[in-house]
Amino acid sequence: MAQVREPEVALADTEALISGSEAIAVACKLADVDVITAYPIRPYDTVMQYVAKLVSNGEMDCEYIVAESEHSQFEIVKHASAVGARVFVGSSGVGWMYAFEALTVTPGLRIPMVAMVGNRALDDPGAFGVEHNDALAVRDLGWMLVWVDTAQEALDTALLAWRIAEDRRIFLPCAIGCDGAFLTHSQSMVKIPIPEKVKEFLPRYDRGDLRLHPDNPITIAPQANEDWVMEIRKQNDAASRRAPGVITEAYADFERIFGRKYGNPFFEEYETDDADVVLLGMGTMSMPVKVAIRKMRKEGKKVGFVRLRWFRPFPTEALQATLGRFKAVGVIDRDYSFGSPYFSGVVANEVRTAMYSAEKRPPVVGFICGLGGREVTVPAVREMTEMTFRAASGERLTDTYWIGLRE
Amino acid sequence: MNRSYAVEIVYRGIFQKTLAKHISRGLVLAASKEGKTGISFGRYGDSPERNGIPAKNFAIVAPDEETLEESMAQYEPKHVDVTISVDDTLCKGVESWAWYGLQPINRLLNPGGHLIVTSMLGFDDLLKMIHVKDAPYNLATLRAIPSFSGLWVYKDDHTDVRLLGTIARLVPEMVSLKAIEQAILDEWNDELKMLSARKAYERVEVTEVPSGVGVTDTPYEFVLPGWKEMREGVTIRSIEMGGTFTDPESGKTGGYRPATNPYFKKFSTRTMRPVVDFDTCVKCTLCWLQCPDSCFDVTPDGLYDARMESCCGCGVCEAVCPVDKCITMVNESEFTDNASQWEMWKADKTGYKTWLTEKIQHRPDRSHGFRFRGQYAEQIQVMSAVGMTKSGNEKVGGEDTTEASAGGD
């Protein structure tokens, strides 16, 4: 173990030029995480490098374990969390998939594991660039899933993730989706809060009667038959249903303590007040989309953007209310769901499902764009906006459209 | 036949898994010879790959596919026309891996249905093990040593076909002897097995059991909690530590009695139980140490008393005990309760010695493999005498089995 230095006590928030991955590592330090496990895969490995640096520099005191595979990596933190340790873990692409068995058991056992997924295309072909299919693979299992846009949001959301996941009403794992390259590898100015604020915001993780400890002898994860499984699943369902309320509380507290406002925790709205149509997507695509919107606004086109943060729990009612205001919605998926309804991406299908019971149901056009880390360009956003306007005018665009594809 | 018939075969995991499958398959195959249809299946939630754990197979026979579907739209039949218990100790009740609490062997049986037990015991002895039922039913026996015809070793003692013959006799409207015989010939191509079935058909012993006759103990039950009452995180509280207890004779407190799980008794897994001679015990601790179920109480006077709520009858204690006949495994059918042997011994040492001497005559001649060299040969002779037709497949004790009579004795 590295010698732990007396921490330098910051009296006021500081500012640093750091990447999204570094921001997550800094959040680990601020949250005083107890156990961190690592296994290298790009782009997540940048986080493990920064964490290793913090530990070896004596700035952070935690058990830092480099496992022999992702499966062990996620199993180790699962067990550490079961005995009451605050944990952090992460991976990317097929590394995340290699841990899949450990990922499936974590929500059932009500382990508030916080994971960073450096979003990366699944093999094959081996590719480093961003796609969201890795993190989305756990969407049905009880994991909370949140996508962030900037390094600042990455830091803040990590702190929020521990607060929400470790809430006794929830006790579910939470994965933070960080787009490979665009977020993980680019540095921007980030405000780093003083530890006192973090302490106030983030109470000690108390596992209570679920803590595996000699003073609280319990058996975890016994084999069960059909007499039990449905009730166990229902408990997970109930925790997922409680999650939106706890998320809302946590963001309100965050704003009170740190003074940074996120508004609606579940999605960000950009230029939507008077918009006729909106685009909807997750992650760092917001940058080119916002640039394009500003250009199109100057041309008098009333287009806005909804950037979805929380994919699980899915903000069904809030989205119904918001999207119902527009004449059409274009959903940009940085993922695919081959063979699904309309051959759409995952987000488009979820949005359509959410809107089905809404009073006002604008047409939803599905786009697939920016796969494998390909740039979502301003002209591409223009093209998608034009098509969404056509849908608003009554044209039936029920297929799913691949934008930026070489024919 | 204008309705479907359901048959359950209650058997012991591993040891009788293949036997149970042969019976349920044989029934459906026989029914198909008569233009009927059917399905044969194991209760999926069971764990028949665990030694001795009670498990079930089912056969449904129906006049047509539509009637069959109506009977099959459930996980397992809720009512059966025939229950077959291929090990008489299962008459004490069934607690499978798949559920909690003890189910009487006749629980699913329709009023007037047939409970068939393979046993060397008479009706009176069987009814000392079988719980009462609130309706009359028929108890039939197939004279046989409970068969060890399992997953790894199949002892072809004809128990499978003999039971098929018995069913044809008791429920001819479900399946006829002719169809059973044809199915046996087609499935096994073995005329001797067919003749064994016919002989069983001719020799069925059956009696009507009026309602209210049998063991009146209330089988232990377990109420499944709702999802709001269950602990979260797939966790269960550990069993508390045990503690001392009191010697009823001397009033002395001491020893150690491990606490047990009130919901997970599993003693219906047992086909034999240890009886302990406390007068010859040298207090070496080996039985207590080696028992995989921690079933031994350490008594205040330093003896070891096997607790029958926890004992699954594995026989490890007998195997490790260094004193001759200090721990002896005895056929479970010799007992009607789970009382403490140590308390019996404390109360009346002379009487206990008599009881013990009588009990250890009843060496188990059943299912956990063979317990001594030559046991198979002995069993084949017994089985031949009670109605098995020797198959000629085995060489038994040098006797030329091919000369055995076919259906003549």
Chai-1 contact restraints between the chains, C-beta under 6 A:
chainA,res_idxA,chainB,res_idxB,connection_type,confidence,min_distance_angstrom,max_distance_angstrom,comment,restraint_id
A,G108,B,V234,contact,1.0,0.0,6.0,A-B,restraint_1
A,L109,B,G233,contact,1.0,0.0,6.0,A-B,restraint_2
A,L109,B,V234,contact,1.0,0.0,6.0,A-B,restraint_3
A,R110,B,E232,contact,1.0,0.0,6.0,A-B,restraint_4
A,R110,B,G233,contact,1.0,0.0,6.0,A-B,restraint_5
A,L210,B,G233,contact,1.0,0.0,6.0,A-B,restraint_6
A,L210,B,T235,contact,1.0,0.0,6.0,A-B,restraint_7
A,P217,B,S238,contact,1.0,0.0,6.0,A-B,restraint_8
A,I218,B,T235,contact,1.0,0.0,6.0,A-B,restraint_9
A,I218,B,R237,contact,1.0,0.0,6.0,A-B,restraint_10
A,I218,B,S238,contact,1.0,0.0,6.0,A-B,restraint_11
A,T219,B,I236,contact,1.0,0.0,6.0,A-B,restraint_12
A,I220,B,T235,contact,1.0,0.0,6.0,A-B,restraint_13
A,A221,B,V234,contact,1.0,0.0,6.0,A-B,restraint_14
A,N225,B,G45,contact,1.0,0.0,6.0,A-B,restraint_15
A,N225,B,A98,contact,1.0,0.0,6.0,A-B,restraint_16
A,E226,B,G45,contact,1.0,0.0,6.0,A-B,restraint_17
A,D227,B,L224,contact,1.0,0.0,6.0,A-B,restraint_18
A,E231,B,W227,contact,1.0,0.0,6.0,A-B,restraint_19
A,E231,B,M230,contact,1.0,0.0,6.0,A-B,restraint_20
A,I232,B,V234,contact,1.0,0.0,6.0,A-B,restraint_21
A,K234,B,W227,contact,1.0,0.0,6.0,A-B,restraint_22
A,Q235,B,W227,contact,1.0,0.0,6.0,A-B,restraint_23
A,Q235,B,E232,contact,1.0,0.0,6.0,A-B,restraint_24
